[in-house]
Amino acid sequence: YKRQINELQASNETTIEDPSGEYDDWIELRNLTHEALDLGGFYLTDDPSEPQQFRIPQGVFIEPKGRLLFWADNDEDQGSLHTNFKLSSGGEYVGLFAPDALTGQVIDQVTFPALDDDAAYARIPDGRGPHVIVTAPTPGEVNGPGERGDPSVTVPR
């Protein structure tokens, strides 16, 4: 798919602050194309039985080959990139679903294992590989050894 869940963090203690100065859980979506992609009308969820849990507002785009962070903090009052759910550090599901016209179509999904504080679950290599636990998250940056951040990688559980 053109849009994917590239990295996520369920217990952000010191990795990155949101615009309000809070250390919230986050989900990084990745655009694999050379064109800006419209995310308006797509859905994020942490519950596979509720695919329309959080509707991404109109006007939200991912730049060509870019990444976009959504703050999974259950605080939509903080802006359009803040979801109405949080992630569980004990592990759970995250899904990206198609807009209303294609209701129920999964664009990408991942079930992640328990994550320690400040660990993340990221595609290695960036945008192409399987998700693995990383101890040096790279929100908004390239995932993978030899790249900026040079995360330590552990095998998937």
C-alpha positions, -999 to +999 in steps of 0.1 A: +000+000+000+010+036-004+002+045+032+015+024+061+020+021+098+058+025+099+066+029+137+047+033+169+055+038+206+031+028+234+051+042+264+068+075+255+085+086+286+114+107+271+115+101+233+096+130+219+072+157+231+040+166+213+033+203+205+017+207+240+049+195+257+035+161+267+052+127+262+023+108+246+020+075+227+024+080+190+019+063+156+040+071+126+024+068+092+046+066+061+040+077+025+059+054+001+051+075-030+066+105-047+033+124-043+016+140-013-011+116+000-044+127+014-053+110+047-086+128+052-114+103+058-091+074+067-094+058+101-070+048+129-080+023+155-066+002+184-097-021+182-102-043+151-139-046+159-142-008+157-124+001+124-139+037+124-127+046+159-107+077+149-115+095+117-086+115+103-099+150+095-100+164+060-069+184+050-044+160+066-017+150+041+016+131+042+043+147+021+060+127-007+082+099+009+073+116+042+062+105+077+034+119+099+030+114+136-004+109+153-005+113+190-024+084+206-033+103+237-071+102+239-071+141+237-087+153+205-090+188+219-052+192+213-056+191+175-064+170+144-033+147+149-045+136+184-065+104+184-094+094+207-075+064+220-042+055+238-019+026+231-012-002+257+024-008+265+013-044+272+008-048+235-022-045+212-035-039+177-033-008+155-050-005+122-053+020+094-086+017+075-098+031+042-123+060+040-161+057+042-166+047+006-144+016+012-156+009+047-139-020+063-109-022+040-077-026+059-049-005+045-023-016+071-024-033+105+000-044+131-003-063+164+026-053+186+041-071+217+047-056+251+071-027+249+093-013+275+093+025+283+107+044+253+110+013+231+091+013+198+079-011+172+093-001+138+097-014+102+133-024+096+144-016+069+124+016+069+091+013+049+098-022+037+107-046+064+088-064+092+081-046+125+107-052+152+113-038+186+138-009+186+153+006+217+162+039+199+130+051+183+131+075+153+098+093+151+096+113+119+130+099+108+143+069+088+142+036+107+171+012+106+207+004+114+231+026+096+207+055+094+202+084+117+194+071+152+211+037+144+185+018+166+194-013+184+171-040+170+157-071+186+139-099+168+101-098+166+083-116+194 
